[in-house]
């Protein structure tokens, strides 16, 4: 996805309840490393030169009562 001139990588996490943690908490250090690695490969393969960011879309609940929380720039690639 693009947000003006920024390439945005989005991780979507869903949990029916937050009993065992909020979906944002599920994107741990290991998952972030994997996302960064995938983004690096994508950027290299497609020769992208624009800046990028990592967002997380956290969804809780069941249809039709879903709650969405979009964390822009949720983490950095450094």
Secondary structure, 3 states (H helix, E strand, C coil): CEECCEEEEEEEEEECCCCCCCHHHHCCHHHHHHHHHHHHHHHHHHCCCCCEEEEEEEEEEECCEEEEEEEEEEECCC
